[in-house]
Amino acid sequence: MSLFSFLSQYIGGNNTSVSGGVENRTSGLGSVDRFRNSVGSYTDLARSDRFLVKFFNLGLFAQAVSVNIPEAEKLLELRCEDAELPGRTFDTVNSRTYGPILKYPSLTSYSDINLTFLCSTNPPGTLEKGFPEKMIFENWMDYINPSPNIDVTPGQASFWNFNYKEDYARDMEIRHYGAVPIGNSQDPESTYTVRLIEVFPIAINQVSLGWGNDSVARLVVTFAYSRWERYTTPEAGVKNYADTQERIGTAPVVDSITTYGELGTQNQREAAQQGTLYTQSY
């Protein structure tokens, strides 16, 4: 029997086994049925389009843009079309005493992430300050390393001198939302949230324009960060906590949880009672 024929029968629910030279067929649950049952034990498979990106404390970089500071942060939330959940990588070293070469982790590294934003035109009744999304990140990069920009007053800054990271790095959250509301909520809750610590843009990519294309202009921005943390609560309180507390600039003061049991750790059970947010740092 060919591998293709075996897989076709297996997925179709007919498993074939050979014992003592006799071929036996059993119906039972095929892999498709087991897959459906597995998905049914969860609310749904995670959908890649249910996400929100939230920046914190962008006031300084939203200056001179045609929206006020709260609207600027909300604007980026509504314009972020594509995002990436961050990963983590171990750099390794090779070692050999006897036998095969063995790898050992030596360093943790985090890859840059890319966010794609839809671009807006100027507000109604004005002829200036279009592309506010792009201008926010231009201001951010100009603050990191001031350049002779048309909007910068001469003598205001020492051009090409880099500022301190603690002055320009901000935090950012990427929230993934479930398929259905949880508890008494009317809206889907964030079921997986990561907070990127000390984020700053390192590349504002080119925006493509062309007479033969009238599609919406898109801006891709690349960000670096120091690390990321995953936020969890036994109840789905991540979204509400972040929205109500309005954490600015720095990550919440939380306890780390390194073990997860079926009923949760003592810290997790206390969090359910107190509405406290806990995190696992990566």
N, C-alpha and C positions, 0 to 999 in steps of 0.2 A: 504493500500500500504506500502510495506517495505521501509526502508530508502535506501537500496541498489537500489531498483527499481526506487525510486524517483530520486536519483542521476544519474542513468544511463539515464533516460529520460531527465533530466535537462542538462547534459553535451551533450547529443545528439541533443539538440535543441528543444525538445518537452516538454513544460512546462504544467503541469496539475494542475488545480485548481478546487476546489469543492465549489459550491455556491448553497445553498438551496437544497442540496442533489443531485444536477446534476453535473456530472463531465464534465468540459470543457477543451479542448485541444487547445493550441495556438502555432503556429510555432515560429515566431519571431526569434531574435538572441539568439542562445544558448550560454552557457558559453565559449565554445571553440572559437566561432566566436568573442566574446567580448575580449577574451584573445589575439587572433591574431590581432585584431584592436588596442588593447592596446600596443602590442609590435611594431606594425607598426608605432605608433606615435613617436617612438624613433628610433635611428639608428640601435640598436641591443640590445639584452640582454648582460650584462657584462660577458665577458669570463674570466675564472680564469687563463688562460695561457698567458694572455697579460699583462705582468708586467716586471718591471725592478727594481733592488735594487742598490742604489748608495751610496757608502761610501765617506766621505770627510776627507782629511788630515790624511791619514794613513801612511805618509812617515816614521815616526819613527818606526812603526811596520813592515814595508816592508824591513827594513835593514836586510842584511844577507840572503835574499831570492833571488832566482835565476832570478828575474825579477826586472826591475827598478820601481821606485815609481809610475809613471803614469800607467805603464802596470799592476802593482799590483792591483790598484783600478779597472782598466778595467777587469782584470782577474776575480775578485770577481763578477763583474756585469754579466759576461758571464757564470760563473759557478754556480750561484744561481738558483737551480732547483725548490725549493719550498719556499714560503714565506707566511706571514700572515699580513693582515691589522690589525693594533692595535685596541683595544677596550677601553672602559672606564667603570668603575664600581663605584657605590656609596655604601659605607658602611653605614648602617643605625642603628638607635637606636630606641627602642620601648618606647612609651609613652602612658599613659592612665590616663585620668581625670575622664571620665564616659563613659560607653559603651565599644565598642571594642577597642583593642589595635591598635594604629596607629604607622606607621613607618615614620621616618624623616631622610633625608640624613644628614650625619655628616662628611663624609670624602670621597675624591676622590682617587681612586687607579687605577693603570695601570698594567695589567698582562704582564709578560715576553712574548717575542715572540721567535719563533724558525725559523731559516733559514737552509735550506739544500743545501750543495754545492757538486758538482761533484769534485772529486779529480784528479789531474794531476800527471804524472810521472816526471822524471828528463828531462831537455832539451836535445836535440840531442847532442851527442858527449861528454856528461858528465856522471859521475857516482855518483853524489851527488845532494843534494837539491831537492829531490822529495817531493811530497805533499806540494807544495808552499802555497796552500790555508790553510792547517792546520798550517803551520809554521807562517803565518801572525797572526793568532789568538793566537798561542802559545806565540809569541813575545809580543802581546798585553797584554795577561794575565801576562806574566813575568814582564812587565813594571808596571802593577798594583801592583803586589806582587812578587818581585824578588825571584827567587829560584835558587839553585845550578845547573843551566842548563849547558850542555856540551859546548854550544856556548857562555857562559858568562865567561869573564875573572875574576878569583878570585880577590877579592878586589875592583871590579868595583862597586858593590852595596852592601848595607846592606841587607842580605837575610832575607825574611819573614817580612820586614817592608813595610806597604802599603803606596803608594804614594797618593798625593792629587787628589781628583776627577777631579778638573779643569785641571789637567795635562794629564789625560788619557781618559776622556770622549770625544766622538766625535758625530757628527750629521750624520744621515742616512736618505735617502729618499726612499720611496716605491712608484713607479709610476705605475698607471694602464692606459693602452692605449685603445683608442677606436677602432672600427672595420674598419673605413675608414679614409683617410686623411681629414683635415679640411682646407678650404680656398685654398690657392695656394701651400700648402705643398705637397710633394710627399710621405711623410711617415705619418702613423697614429700619432696623437698627444696625449699627456698625458691629459686625461680628469678628472683624480682624482689623486691627489698627497698628501701624508702625509709626514711630516718631523718629525722624532723622535729626540728629543733633549736630549743631554748628554747620548749617548748610550755607553755601554761597555759590553763585554762578561762576563757572569758569569758561563758558563759551556761549555766545549768542550767535546762532547759526544764521546763514543767509536766508532771506525770504524771497522765494521765487516769484517773479512777475512776468507777465507775457501778454501780448495783445490777443493771442489765440486761445486764451484760457481765462474765463470769467469766474472761476471757482474762488472760494474764500481763501484769503491769504493765511498761511500757517507759519508759526514761529516755533522752532525747536531750540530749547535752552538746555544746556548740560550743567549739572550741579555736582559739586563735591561735598563731602560731609565727613565728620569724624567717626561716627558710629550710628547704629540705629537700635531702638528699643521696641519691643512688642508689648502692647498694652492689652490686658485681659481683665475682666471681672466675672465672677460667677454669674451675676445677672448682666444683661446687656446694657451697661451703663457708660460705656466709653464715650459714645456720641454726646449724651446728655452732660457728662462731666466736662468734656472739653468745651462744649457750647456755653455752659452756665458759668464756669470758672474763668473763662477768657484768659487762659494762661498766656503771658506775654514774654516772648524772648527766651525763656529758660524752660527746661523740662520740669514737670511736676515732681515734688519730693515724694518718692514712693519707696516701698520695700521691694526687694528682689525675691522672686520665688524660683527655686531651682528644682523642686519636686512637685509632681502633679499626681494626686491619687484620684480614685473614682469619686470620692466625696470632697476632694480638694484638701489642701493643707489647712492648718489652723488659721493662718493668715487669710486664706481665701474665704473661709467661713465667716471670719470677722468682717471681711470686706463686704460680704453680702448683707450683713446687718447694718454696717455703718456707711455703705455707699462709697467706700474708699477705692481708689484706683491703684492697681498693682501692675508691676512690669517685670518682664524678663529682658535683661540687657544682652545684646549680641555683639 
